[in-house]
Amino acid sequence: MDHTAVLALYDRDIRENAAPDGPGARIERAGAVVRQVADAQGWNGVLWSGLDPAGADRAIREQIDRFTGLGRAFEWKLYGHDRPADLGARLTAAGFRAEPEETLLIGETDRLALDAEPPAGIRFVQATRPAGVDLVVKVHEKAFGSDGTRLRHRLLARMAADPGTVVAVVALAGDEPVSAARMELVPGTAFAGLWGGGTVEGWRGRGIYRALVAHRAHVAAAHGYRYLQVDASPMSRPILQRLGFRALSTTTPYSYGD
């Protein structure tokens, strides 16, 4: 993989020329900033910026004014290769709160190790209806300890409006949901994004997460997507790299507001 070329493609197609991630969301381009504005249940934030030191602080203030004027908390998704180099420090000085750093991993679907199967007694079911989405959300809440109301809203809205662009999968042990993950297929690009992979405590360390990655990679390849993208935590990064993913950058969410 040509890391520089793939990262430039990712920046162009997924960030700078981003499409809304669901119904009711819209992309706004304001100078050297690309942002998404959505309702209170959707994701609001800055996707891409091409700033210089002279104009960075002004651009930051403009984003704060835009989102607070709408009554929205929002996120500035900062990548390790974004400029200026001190943009993170400038965001912090403006009142943003840095969340834990993750690693941008990208893998080529035809070069990944995709032979991982679910462990004995585990079956994968794709969630296509509200009852299935509820199982995905239940796993999310147990695995991450966070409220899944917004996730449920976004998944159901996306499935209703663009059913071919999101794949949600739940792993069942009998009838018990023990792991879940989703994938977003970005039309008109070579990228599919892997999101939300989580396993309930007590079921970790059995290869379920690895098998869910392989399952989604097969689906992405069948739809003609060349690359899979993941914002990987320190826990998932080693697993993904053993499957063939490569680290291209880092990403840190900077949050503003509640």
C-alpha positions as CSV (number, residue, x, y, z in Angstrom):
1,M,0.0,0.0,0.0
2,D,1.2,3.5,-0.9
3,H,0.4,5.1,2.5
4,T,0.8,8.7,1.3
5,A,-1.4,8.2,-1.7
6,V,-4.1,6.3,0.2
7,L,-4.2,8.9,3.0
8,A,-4.5,11.7,0.4
9,L,-7.4,9.8,-1.2
10,Y,-9.1,9.3,2.2
11,D,-8.7,13.0,3.0
12,R,-10.2,14.0,-0.3
13,D,-13.1,11.5,-0.6
14,I,-14.1,11.0,3.0
15,R,-13.3,14.3,4.6
16,E,-13.0,17.2,2.2
17,N,-15.7,15.9,-0.1
18,A,-17.8,14.3,2.6
19,A,-21.4,13.3,2.1
20,P,-24.0,13.6,5.0
21,D,-23.9,10.5,7.2
22,G,-27.7,10.3,7.5
23,P,-31.1,11.9,6.7
24,G,-31.5,15.4,8.1
25,A,-27.8,16.0,8.1
26,R,-26.1,18.4,5.7
27,I,-22.5,19.3,4.7
28,E,-21.4,22.9,4.9
29,R,-18.2,24.3,3.3
30,A,-17.1,27.5,4.9
31,G,-13.7,28.7,3.7
32,A,-11.1,26.1,4.5
33,V,-13.5,24.1,6.8
34,V,-15.9,21.3,6.0
35,R,-18.5,20.6,8.7
36,Q,-21.6,18.5,9.2
37,V,-24.7,20.0,10.7
38,A,-27.4,17.6,11.9
39,D,-30.2,17.5,14.4
40,A,-29.6,17.0,18.1
41,Q,-29.6,13.2,17.7
42,G,-27.0,13.3,14.8
43,W,-23.3,13.9,14.6
44,N,-22.4,17.6,14.5
45,G,-18.8,18.6,13.8
46,V,-15.8,19.5,11.7
47,L,-14.7,16.8,9.3
48,W,-11.8,18.5,7.5
49,S,-9.9,21.7,7.6
50,G,-7.0,23.2,5.6
51,L,-5.9,26.0,7.8
52,D,-2.7,28.1,8.1
53,P,-1.4,29.6,11.3
54,A,-2.6,33.1,10.5
55,G,-6.3,32.1,10.0
56,A,-6.6,29.1,12.3
57,D,-7.9,30.9,15.5
58,R,-10.4,32.9,13.5
59,A,-11.7,29.7,11.8
60,I,-12.0,28.0,15.2
61,R,-14.1,30.9,16.6
62,E,-16.3,30.8,13.5
63,Q,-17.1,27.1,14.1
64,I,-17.9,27.8,17.7
65,D,-20.3,30.6,16.7
66,R,-21.9,28.5,14.0
67,F,-22.7,25.4,16.2
68,T,-23.5,27.3,19.4
69,G,-25.8,29.5,17.4
70,L,-27.7,26.3,16.5
71,G,-27.7,25.1,20.1
72,R,-25.5,22.2,19.2
73,A,-22.6,20.6,21.0
74,F,-20.1,19.5,18.4
75,E,-16.8,17.8,17.7
76,W,-13.7,18.8,15.8
77,K,-12.2,15.6,14.4
78,L,-8.5,16.4,14.3
79,Y,-6.1,14.1,12.5
80,G,-2.4,13.8,13.3
81,H,-1.3,15.1,9.9
82,D,-3.7,18.2,10.0
83,R,-2.1,21.6,9.9
84,P,-1.1,23.8,11.5
85,A,0.8,21.5,13.7
86,D,-0.4,23.2,16.9
87,L,-4.1,23.0,15.9
88,G,-4.9,20.7,18.9
89,A,-3.4,23.3,21.3
90,R,-5.4,26.0,19.7
91,L,-8.6,24.0,20.1
92,T,-7.8,23.4,23.7
93,A,-7.2,27.1,24.3
94,A,-10.5,27.9,22.7
95,G,-12.4,25.6,25.2
96,F,-12.4,22.3,23.4
97,R,-11.9,19.0,25.4
98,A,-9.7,16.4,23.9
99,E,-11.0,12.8,23.9
100,P,-8.7,9.8,23.8
101,E,-6.5,9.5,20.7
102,E,-7.2,6.7,18.2
103,T,-5.3,5.3,15.3
104,L,-6.5,5.7,11.7
105,L,-6.0,2.2,10.2
106,I,-6.7,1.3,6.6
107,G,-6.6,-2.1,5.0
108,E,-7.1,-3.3,1.4
109,T,-9.9,-5.8,1.3
110,D,-8.1,-8.2,-1.1
111,R,-5.0,-8.3,1.2
112,L,-6.6,-8.8,4.6
113,A,-6.6,-12.1,6.5
114,L,-10.2,-12.9,6.2
115,D,-10.3,-16.5,7.4
116,A,-11.6,-15.8,10.9
117,E,-14.8,-17.7,11.7
118,P,-17.1,-17.2,14.6
119,P,-16.2,-19.4,17.6
120,A,-18.3,-22.5,18.3
121,G,-21.8,-21.6,19.5
122,I,-21.8,-18.1,18.1
123,R,-23.8,-17.0,15.0
124,F,-23.9,-13.7,13.2
125,V,-27.2,-12.0,12.3
126,Q,-27.5,-8.8,10.3
127,A,-29.9,-6.3,11.9
128,T,-32.3,-5.0,9.3
129,R,-35.4,-4.3,11.5
130,P,-35.9,-2.4,14.8
131,A,-35.8,-5.5,16.9
132,G,-32.3,-6.3,15.5
133,V,-31.1,-2.7,16.0
134,D,-32.3,-3.0,19.6
135,L,-29.9,-6.0,20.0
136,V,-27.0,-4.0,18.6
137,V,-27.8,-1.1,20.9
138,K,-28.1,-3.4,23.9
139,V,-24.6,-4.8,23.2
140,H,-23.2,-1.2,22.7
141,E,-24.6,-0.1,26.1
142,K,-23.2,-3.2,27.9
143,A,-19.8,-3.2,26.1
144,F,-19.1,0.6,26.4
145,G,-21.2,1.6,29.3
146,S,-22.8,4.4,27.4
147,D,-26.4,5.3,26.4
148,G,-27.4,4.0,23.0
149,T,-30.4,6.3,22.3
150,R,-28.6,8.3,19.7
151,L,-27.1,5.2,18.1
152,R,-30.5,3.6,17.8
153,H,-32.0,6.8,16.2
154,R,-29.1,7.1,13.7
155,L,-29.2,3.5,12.7
156,L,-32.9,3.3,12.2
157,A,-32.9,6.6,10.2
158,R,-30.1,5.5,8.0
159,M,-31.6,2.1,7.3
160,A,-34.9,3.7,6.4
161,A,-33.4,6.4,4.1
162,D,-30.3,4.6,2.7
163,P,-30.6,0.9,3.5
164,G,-27.7,-0.1,1.2
165,T,-25.2,2.1,3.0
166,V,-25.1,0.6,6.5
167,V,-24.5,-2.9,7.7
168,A,-25.2,-3.7,11.4
169,V,-24.3,-7.2,12.7
170,V,-25.0,-8.8,16.1
171,A,-23.3,-11.9,17.4
172,L,-25.6,-14.2,19.3
173,A,-24.8,-17.0,21.8
174,G,-28.2,-18.8,21.6
175,D,-30.5,-15.9,21.9
176,E,-28.1,-13.7,23.9
177,P,-26.5,-10.8,22.1
178,V,-22.8,-10.8,23.1
179,S,-21.1,-8.7,20.5
180,A,-22.0,-6.3,17.7
181,A,-20.5,-4.0,15.1
182,R,-21.5,-1.9,12.1
183,M,-20.1,-0.8,8.8
184,E,-20.8,2.2,6.7
185,L,-20.4,2.0,2.9
186,V,-19.7,5.4,1.4
187,P,-21.2,5.6,-2.1
188,G,-18.9,6.9,-4.9
189,T,-15.7,6.1,-2.9
190,A,-13.4,3.2,-2.4
191,F,-13.9,3.3,1.4
192,A,-16.1,1.4,3.8
193,G,-15.8,2.3,7.5
194,L,-15.9,-0.1,10.4
195,W,-17.5,1.3,13.5
196,G,-18.7,0.3,17.0
197,G,-17.2,-3.1,17.4
198,G,-17.8,-4.1,21.0
199,T,-18.1,-7.4,23.0
200,V,-19.8,-7.8,26.3
201,E,-17.4,-8.5,29.2
202,G,-17.3,-12.2,29.8
203,W,-17.2,-13.0,26.0
204,R,-14.0,-11.1,25.2
205,G,-10.9,-12.9,24.2
206,R,-12.7,-15.6,22.2
207,G,-12.1,-14.2,18.7
208,I,-15.6,-12.8,18.2
209,Y,-14.3,-9.3,17.4
210,R,-11.8,-10.6,14.9
211,A,-14.5,-12.7,13.2
212,L,-16.9,-9.7,13.0
213,V,-14.1,-7.7,11.2
214,A,-13.6,-10.5,8.7
215,H,-17.4,-10.8,8.2
216,R,-17.8,-7.1,7.4
217,A,-14.7,-7.1,5.2
218,H,-16.2,-9.9,3.1
219,V,-19.4,-7.8,2.7
220,A,-17.4,-4.7,1.7
221,A,-15.4,-6.7,-0.9
222,A,-18.6,-8.2,-2.3
223,H,-19.9,-4.6,-2.8
224,G,-16.7,-3.6,-4.6
225,Y,-15.0,-1.5,-1.9
226,R,-11.2,-1.6,-2.0
227,Y,-10.4,-0.1,1.4
228,L,-11.6,-0.6,5.0
229,Q,-11.1,2.2,7.4
230,V,-11.1,2.0,11.2
231,D,-10.5,4.5,14.0
232,A,-8.9,2.0,16.3
233,S,-8.6,2.1,20.1
234,P,-5.4,0.7,21.7
235,M,-7.3,-2.5,22.4
236,S,-8.4,-3.2,18.9
237,R,-5.4,-1.9,17.0
238,P,-3.2,-5.0,17.5
239,I,-6.0,-7.3,16.4
240,L,-6.6,-5.2,13.2
241,Q,-2.9,-5.0,12.4
242,R,-2.6,-8.7,12.6
243,L,-5.4,-8.9,10.0
244,G,-3.4,-6.7,7.7
245,F,-4.5,-3.1,8.5
246,R,-1.9,-0.4,8.4
247,A,-1.6,2.8,10.5
248,L,-1.8,5.9,8.4
249,S,-2.4,8.6,11.0
250,T,-4.0,9.3,14.3
251,T,-7.4,10.9,15.1
252,T,-8.5,12.8,18.2
253,P,-12.0,14.1,18.8
254,Y,-12.1,17.5,20.3
255,S,-15.5,18.2,21.9
256,Y,-17.2,21.5,22.5
257,G,-20.3,21.9,24.6
258,D,-22.2,19.3,26.6
